[in-house]
């Protein structure tokens, strides 16, 4: 474990690029071999806006990385943060708790708040208006959302007290898991269900991309499924019943246009439809 932490403390930018590009490539190929949905689309054309937002996310995170480094150095020097206030523990447990708690603050909590605060939901909407969810959807985040997510991650580093090695390990895991859970791949249902008791599985996350409430407001986790299960936001829906998109922004052509997506957060808020209202 010490070797792993030491590696991530000084992980070269080129290695992080390999994780990003390699992950997209791997899951892109798996989507062709084991597709969950047989999308009728031009995959490269669909990927263009998503890859643009991936690039803006990378630029923003790179530009603000010094804040993560300075914060993680400060908590280490001052022995500050949750995991530093706990009794001494093995390094593997220290790292696990660090990643687990960063997953809460940087992913689950940020995601939950984005769904509950209307202006933030309008920013996050760009991610949800993809009608063909695949591995390129993973980083389809408006630049404003990239900055919002960064703030939550930074706050998590401060509160949890994680050194930079664990921060980089968390971010690397977060990247790969996001690509994995969004990938249009069909896993055996029993295996997917089994995985979902520990980690966020592809079927579990895709419920979150269903176009109607209450499913849209569920399964917020990124790496670990424990937060959804503990906090009552876990929902199950058979994957064959999932319809991607957002019911209040149904125009797929508009939702595939890069310029329209950049303007999407500034449109008028529309109240989402609850599935129960439709049934009644």
C-alpha positions in Angstrom: 0.0 0.0 0.0 2.9 2.3 0.8 4.2 1.8 -2.8 0.8 2.7 -4.2 0.4 5.9 -2.1 4.0 6.9 -3.0 3.2 6.4 -6.7 0.1 8.6 -6.6 1.9 11.3 -4.6 4.0 12.0 -7.7 1.9 10.5 -10.5 3.0 12.1 -13.8 0.5 14.0 -15.9 1.2 11.6 -18.7 0.1 8.7 -16.6 -3.2 10.5 -15.7 -3.7 11.1 -19.4 -3.2 7.4 -20.0 -5.9 6.6 -17.5 -8.3 9.0 -19.2 -7.7 8.0 -22.8 -7.1 4.4 -22.0 -10.3 4.1 -20.0 -12.4 5.7 -22.7 -10.8 3.5 -25.3 -11.3 0.3 -23.3 -14.9 0.9 -22.5 -15.6 2.2 -26.0 -14.4 -1.2 -27.4 -16.4 -3.1 -24.8 -19.5 -1.2 -25.8 -19.1 -2.5 -29.3 -18.7 -6.1 -28.1 -21.2 -6.1 -25.3 -23.7 -3.3 -25.8 -26.5 -2.9 -23.3 -28.7 -0.9 -25.7 -28.3 -1.1 -29.5 -28.2 2.6 -30.1 -28.7 3.8 -33.7 -26.3 6.7 -33.7 -23.1 7.9 -35.2 -20.8 7.2 -32.2 -18.1 9.7 -33.1 -20.7 12.5 -33.8 -22.4 11.8 -30.5 -19.0 11.9 -28.7 -17.9 15.3 -30.0 -19.7 17.5 -27.4 -18.9 15.0 -24.6 -15.2 15.0 -25.5 -15.3 18.8 -25.6 -16.6 18.8 -22.0 -14.0 16.2 -21.0 -11.3 18.5 -22.3 -12.7 21.6 -20.4 -12.9 19.5 -17.2 -9.3 18.4 -17.6 -8.2 22.1 -18.2 -10.1 23.4 -15.1 -8.9 20.6 -12.8 -5.3 21.1 -14.0 -5.5 24.9 -13.6 -6.8 24.5 -10.0 -4.7 21.6 -9.0 -2.4 23.8 -6.9 -5.2 24.4 -4.5 -5.6 20.7 -3.9 -1.8 20.3 -3.4 -1.6 23.3 -1.0 -4.7 22.1 1.0 -3.5 18.5 1.3 0.0 19.7 2.4 -1.6 22.0 5.0 -3.8 19.3 6.6 -0.8 16.9 6.6 1.6 19.4 8.4 -1.1 20.4 10.8 -2.5 16.9 11.4 -5.9 18.2 10.6 -9.0 16.4 9.4 -11.2 13.4 10.2 -8.8 10.6 9.4 -6.0 12.3 11.2 -8.0 12.6 14.4 -8.8 8.9 14.5 -6.7 6.4 16.5 -3.6 5.1 14.6 -4.5 2.5 12.0 -2.8 0.4 9.3 -2.0 2.4 6.1 -4.4 0.3 4.0 -7.3 1.3 6.3 -6.2 4.9 6.4 -6.2 5.1 2.6 -9.5 3.3 2.3 -11.2 5.7 4.8 -9.7 8.6 2.9 -11.0 7.5 -0.4 -14.4 6.5 1.0 -14.9 9.9 2.7 -13.6 11.8 -0.4 -16.1 9.9 -2.4 -18.8 11.2 -0.1 -17.8 14.9 -0.2 -16.5 15.1 -3.7 -19.0 12.9 -5.5 -22.1 11.9 -3.5 -22.7 15.2 -1.6 -21.8 17.4 -4.6 -24.2 15.3 -6.8 -27.0 15.4 -4.3 -26.8 19.2 -3.8 -26.8 19.7 -7.6 -30.1 17.9 -7.8 -31.7 19.8 -4.9 -30.6 23.4 -5.7 -32.3 24.7 -8.8 -29.5 26.9 -10.3 -27.1 24.0 -9.7 -29.5 21.6 -11.3 -29.6 23.7 -14.4 -25.8 23.5 -14.6 -25.8 19.7 -14.0 -28.6 19.3 -16.6 -26.0 19.2 -19.3 -24.9 15.8 -18.0 -28.4 14.4 -17.9 -29.6 15.5 -21.3 -27.6 12.9 -23.1 -30.1 10.6 -24.8 -27.4 7.9 -25.6 -25.5 7.3 -22.4 -22.1 5.7 -23.0 -18.6 6.0 -21.6 -18.1 9.4 -23.2 -21.0 10.7 -21.1 -18.9 10.2 -18.0 -17.2 13.7 -18.2 -20.0 15.5 -20.0 -20.0 18.3 -17.5 -20.5 22.0 -18.2 -17.4 24.0 -17.2 -19.4 25.6 -14.4 -20.1 22.2 -13.0 -16.5 21.2 -13.2 -15.7 24.2 -11.0 -18.6 23.3 -8.6 -17.4 19.7 -8.3 -13.8 20.9 -7.7 -15.0 23.1 -4.8 -16.7 20.1 -3.1 -13.6 18.0 -3.6 -11.4 20.7 -2.2 -13.7 21.0 0.8 -13.5 17.2 1.2 -9.7 17.2 1.2 -9.8 19.9 4.0 -12.5 18.2 6.1 -11.2 14.6 5.7 -7.5 15.6 6.0 -6.2 13.5 3.1 -2.6 13.8 1.9 -2.0 14.3 -1.8 -1.2 10.6 -2.5 -4.7 9.6 -1.4 -6.3 12.6 -3.2 -4.7 11.5 -6.5 -5.7 7.9 -5.8 -9.3 9.0 -5.3 -9.4 11.1 -8.4 -7.9 8.3 -10.5 -10.4 5.8 -9.2 -13.2 8.3 -9.6 -12.3 8.8 -13.3 -12.2 5.1 -14.1 -15.4 4.3 -12.2 -17.3 7.1 -13.9 -16.3 5.8 -17.3 -17.2 2.2 -16.2 -20.7 3.1 -14.8 -21.7 5.2 -17.8 -20.4 2.7 -20.4 -23.1 1.1 -22.6 -22.1 -2.4 -21.6 -24.3 -5.4 -20.7 -23.1 -7.3 -17.6 -24.9 -10.4 -16.3 -27.6 -9.0 -14.0 -26.6 -11.2 -11.1 -23.0 -10.0 -11.3 -24.1 -6.3 -11.6 -26.4 -6.7 -8.6 -23.7 -8.3 -6.5 -21.2 -5.6 -7.4 -23.8 -2.9 -6.4 -23.7 -4.0 -2.8 -20.1 -2.6 -2.6 -19.5 -0.3 -5.6 -21.7 1.6 -8.0 -22.4 -0.8 -10.8 -23.4 0.2 -14.4 -27.0 -0.8 -14.0 -27.2 1.0 -10.6 -26.0 4.3 -12.0 -28.0 4.1 -15.2 -31.2 4.2 -13.1 -30.0 7.7 -12.2 -30.1 8.7 -15.9 -33.8 7.7 -16.3 -35.8 10.6 -17.6 -38.4 10.7 -14.8 -38.5 11.2 -11.1 -38.0 9.7 -8.6 -35.3 7.7 -10.4 -33.5 10.8 -11.6 -33.1 11.8 -8.0 -31.5 8.5 -6.8 -28.2 6.6 -6.9 -25.9 9.6 -6.6 -22.8 7.7 -5.8 -19.7 7.4 -7.9 -17.3 4.8 -6.5 -19.0 3.2 -3.4 -22.7 2.4 -3.2 -22.7 2.6 0.6 -23.7 6.3 0.7 -26.9 5.7 -1.3 -27.8 2.7 0.8 -27.1 4.4 4.1 -28.8 7.7 3.2 -31.9 6.3 1.6 -31.3 7.4 -2.0 -30.9 4.0 -3.5 -33.5 2.9 -6.1 -33.7 -0.1 -8.4 -35.3 -0.2 -11.8 -34.9 -3.0 -14.3 -32.5 -1.8 -16.9 -34.8 -2.6 -19.8 -37.2 0.1 -18.6 -34.7 2.9 -18.5 -35.2 5.8 -20.8 -32.4 8.3 -20.9 -32.6 12.1 -20.9 -34.7 14.6 -18.9 -38.5 14.8 -19.5 -38.5 18.6 -19.3 -35.8 19.0 -22.0 -36.8 16.3 -24.5 -35.3 17.7 -27.7 -32.5 15.3 -28.6 -31.2 17.5 -31.4 -30.9 20.5 -29.2 -29.3 18.4 -26.5 -26.7 17.2 -28.9 -25.6 20.7 -30.1 -22.5 22.0 -28.3 -23.5 25.6 -28.4 -27.0 24.8 -27.0 -25.4 22.8 -24.2 -23.2 25.6 -23.2 -26.3 27.8 -22.9 -28.4 25.2 -21.2 -27.7 26.3 -17.6 -29.1 29.7 -18.3 -32.4 28.6 -19.6 -35.6 28.9 -17.6 -36.0 26.2 -14.9 -38.8 23.7 -15.7 -40.3 21.5 -13.0 -39.5 17.9 -13.6 -42.3 15.3 -13.8 -42.8 12.8 -11.0 -43.5 9.2 -12.2 -46.2 8.9 -9.6 -48.0 11.9 -11.1 -48.1 10.2 -14.4 -49.5 7.0 -12.9 -52.2 8.9 -11.1 
